Amino acid sequence: MGISQTEGQICLKQLKRIASSYPLKSLVILNKITYFLHG
């Protein structure tokens, strides 16, 4: 695995913080991350 569990948790917290400021942009980033993790 590339990232550890804790790194993923921190990443999610930062994403949620970004999501409140840039809802549309974070959605695109989230899609890319999900695609990257499952691809």
C-alpha positions as CSV (number, residue, x, y, z in Angstrom):
1,M,0.0,0.0,0.0
2,G,1.2,3.5,-0.8
3,I,-0.4,5.3,2.1
4,S,-0.9,4.2,5.7
5,Q,-4.2,4.3,7.6
6,T,-3.2,7.4,9.6
7,E,-2.1,9.3,6.5
8,G,-5.4,8.5,4.9
9,Q,-7.2,9.8,8.0
10,I,-5.3,13.1,7.9
11,C,-5.9,13.4,4.1
12,L,-9.6,12.9,4.7
13,K,-9.7,15.6,7.4
14,Q,-7.9,18.0,5.0
15,L,-10.3,17.1,2.2
16,K,-13.3,17.8,4.4
17,R,-11.8,21.2,5.3
18,I,-11.2,22.0,1.6
19,A,-14.7,20.7,0.8
20,S,-16.4,23.3,2.9
21,S,-14.5,26.0,1.1
22,Y,-14.5,24.6,-2.5
23,P,-17.3,22.0,-2.7
24,L,-17.1,21.6,-6.5
25,K,-13.3,21.4,-6.6
26,S,-13.1,18.9,-3.8
27,L,-15.6,16.7,-5.6
28,V,-13.3,16.5,-8.6
29,I,-10.3,15.7,-6.4
30,L,-12.2,13.2,-4.4
31,N,-13.2,11.4,-7.7
32,K,-9.6,11.3,-8.8
33,I,-8.5,9.9,-5.4
34,T,-11.2,7.3,-5.4
35,Y,-10.3,6.3,-9.0
36,F,-6.6,6.1,-8.1
37,L,-7.2,4.0,-5.0
38,H,-9.5,1.5,-6.8
39,G,-7.6,1.6,-10.1
